[in-house]
Amino acid sequence: MPKGYHDRVAFADLSTGRIWYESYGEAFWRRYLGGRALAAYLLLKHVPPGADPLGPENALVFAPGVLTGAPISGSGRNTVAAKSPLTGGYGDAEGGGFFGAELKNAGLDALVVLGRAEGPVYLHVEDGEVRLHPAPHLWGKDPLEVEALIKEVHGPTTRVAQIGLGGENRVLTANVIHDLAHFAGRGGLGAVMGAKGLKAVSARAKPATRPAYHDPALLKTLARRMVEERMERAAGLVTMGTVGTVKPFNLRGVLPSHNFLDGHLEGAEALDGTSLDALGIRIGRDTCYACAIRCKQVVRIEGTGRYDVRPEYGGPEYEGLGALGSTCGVTDPYAVTKANTLCNQYGLDVIGVGVAIASAMEAVEKGYLDDEGLDLRFGNGEALIAAIERLARREGRLGELLAQGAKRLAEAIGHPELAMHVKGQEVPMHDPRYKRALGVGYAVSPTGADHNHNLHDTAYAKEGRALKELRFYGEDFAPLPVEDLSEAKVRMLWTKTRERGFVNSLVLCDFVPWTPEEWQEAVYAATGWRLSPEEMLLVGERTLQLTRLFNLREGLGPEEDRLPERFFQPFRKGNPEARLEREAFQEALKAYRRLAGWEEGVDRGRLSALGLEEFQDALAH
């Protein structure tokens, strides 16, 4: 058995109740590592072409990585993946917290859920075994109560991943909740879980089921190093997290506002972390398994009635403040915090929900949509909260439309131009008119618009840590202006997206500032494998090629590598220099496809070089 692994993947068919286990051997694990690469492999193997994302033939994968559960900062994450009901293609998201580490340390390298249960169920993992339990008593209950009831049965150290009301109602932006306050947010994976009748997956680790590591002393050294250097490396994340980003983006005139029509919003500074602190809304920070950074927000609001929120469901990060706040034109921090907490409690992706509601707000203001008496207009915090309630319950025509996401809502009312999405997934809070290579990354992303497996142009505009680390892979990259979209910038993007695929297969958190050399050290400490920079990028490229294959097989062709028309127009109000030229974007897109071998489908020679020969005929079905 390879060090750092159990060589044990569990399969649970909810239609039949059958549970079985498979082993793959050391060569397999070195090729895929875990996380995204493993999930993409398993989905291609176990989801038939043309499967209904909400049907029993879809597979739902929980995939820790080789470093998930290792005692170092950033190792609390795991991948959740399925055919996405939002995009119809490959879908995955990472959840932090403690569940992923517990699942790995309970004896599994992955869990694959197949079929559909006749009634609500949950799965429990302990001693390397999976058990199926009936869950009608959990269906319809809030996550806080569900977690307490599961812990009553399996013990207080049990960790839980579950769906909320959104997943039960198959809302297409529903997420998977980890430990109440952490979320595998994108792609509608909570809807897949709900469609299978799976309310939760719980795990309980014991010392005997933790994987053996090659060099535990080196892992301890790495852990101590991050504790001692966390302020030097990541002071902003340690002290503020991501919520300190709102004000700087607004000052630059690139804060997504009014459904991306504007880049500046008057009063948006009220949503920044310093404002949340001054108002007493932000009461602390939380962390994930073994992590010294502690970047997660904890909020509480008491005594306001409608806006009161409990701290157990976490707090807003930048993406939530932008999507539910500025993108909807809402600057009331109490209303935005309440909206964010409702999304967390109901198990809804804050980006997807916020951008869908912003699309509806614009549609209402232009007379294209009946808001059913909500006064659903930009800036109305009360209407924002009411819309989330209707969305989660799919109440009325408005609630049903919102539950389908921005793309389907806009198409249903005959105005697809109002939906800010790529491949059906709503655009995050980083505008491609400002970060232009990131816009190309949105277009080619296998999951639809996503900022986490992407290049942020601002990090590479001057000498610094980001450029130094990218040079680790062998190319002497030079600083390039934020607005640059040359072939040199595209080469940066190609290297960065492969690197992100590698890190998402480890699985490690983006916010813990490990260097590539330290990733190498950590993998060696866990497994004894000394991965070269080339081998690291090969793992990452496997994620890109496998997910591209999956999408092509499901009908998402190159024509879906595009951005909404709005991003080729200047802001109404915002930074006048933030412009994305259509011709430059198209040339950059062509350059990326050449580098990836995607000029015509997926290059068979590239698949062979990556050891993916078994998938060369995947498009023949």
Disulfide bonds with the S-S distance in Angstrom:
none
